C-alpha cells in the first residue's frame, strides 16, 4: 500500500520534534508537533485508529496506511470517529 503523493515526491521519515506545523483538522486550524504520522496523531487525540476513517488532503486512507502517512505543514485532515453503544429503543405496542 502506498501513501498518497504529496506533490513534492519526497518520502519523509517521521519523528516527533520540538518543531511545530500548522494543519487543518476537521475544518479548524491546529498547531501540532512536527514529525507525526497519522497513526501517532490519532493516538495523541486519544482516538482508536480502528474506529476512525481518515481523509488526508482529500484522499481516504486505509487503516494500513496510518502508520506510514506523515502529517506535514499545510495538510488538511478530516477524521470521522465511529461511536457505538446503547440499545435499540423499545417500541410501544399499539392496541
C-alpha positions in Angstrom: 0.0 0.0 0.0 1.3 3.4 -0.8 0.8 6.8 0.9 -0.9 9.5 -1.2 1.6 11.5 -3.1 2.3 14.9 -1.6 3.2 16.6 -4.8 6.9 17.0 -4.0 7.7 13.3 -4.5 9.8 13.3 -1.3 9.4 10.4 1.2 9.7 11.7 4.7 10.9 9.8 7.7 8.7 10.6 10.7 10.0 11.6 14.1 8.4 13.9 16.6 10.4 17.0 17.3 10.0 20.3 19.2 9.2 22.0 15.9 5.5 22.5 15.1 3.4 22.6 12.0 0.0 24.0 11.1 -2.7 21.8 9.7 -6.4 22.0 9.2 -8.1 19.3 11.3 -11.8 18.9 10.8 -12.1 22.4 9.5 -10.1 24.0 12.3 -6.5 25.3 12.1 -4.3 23.4 14.6 -0.7 23.5 15.6 0.9 20.1 16.0 4.3 18.7 16.8 6.3 18.1 13.6 7.1 14.5 12.6 3.8 12.8 13.5 2.3 10.0 11.4 -1.5 9.9 11.0 -1.5 6.9 13.5 0.5 8.9 16.1 -1.8 11.9 15.7 -4.8 9.7 16.3 -3.2 8.3 19.5 -2.4 11.8 20.7 -6.0 12.7 20.2 -6.9 9.6 22.2 -8.8 8.0 19.2 -8.6 4.3 18.4 -7.3 4.0 14.9 -9.6 1.1 14.2 -12.6 3.3 14.8 -11.6 6.2 12.7 -11.7 7.0 9.0 -9.1 9.5 7.9 -9.2 11.7 4.8 -5.8 13.3 4.2 -5.7 16.0 1.5 -9.0 14.7 0.0 -7.7 11.1 -0.2 -9.3 8.4 2.1 -6.5 6.4 3.7 -6.8 2.7 4.5 -6.0 1.8 8.1 -2.9 0.1 7.0 -1.6 3.5 5.7 -2.0 5.3 9.0 1.5 4.4 10.4 3.3 5.3 7.2 1.5 8.6 6.3 3.3 11.6 7.6 1.4 14.7 8.7 3.1 17.7 7.3 2.7 21.5 7.2 -0.4 22.6 5.4 -2.1 19.2 5.4 -5.9 19.0 5.6 -7.3 16.1 7.6 -10.8 15.0 8.2 -11.4 12.5 10.9 -14.7 10.6 11.2 -14.9 8.7 14.5 -17.5 5.9 14.8 -19.3 5.6 18.1 -21.4 2.7 19.1 -23.3 1.7 22.1 -26.7 2.0 23.6 -29.5 -0.4 22.9 -32.4 -0.2 20.5 -35.4 1.7 21.8 -38.4 -0.5 22.6 -41.4 0.2 20.6 -44.7 0.9 22.3 -47.3 -1.8 21.3 -50.2 -0.3 19.6 -53.5 -1.8 20.6 
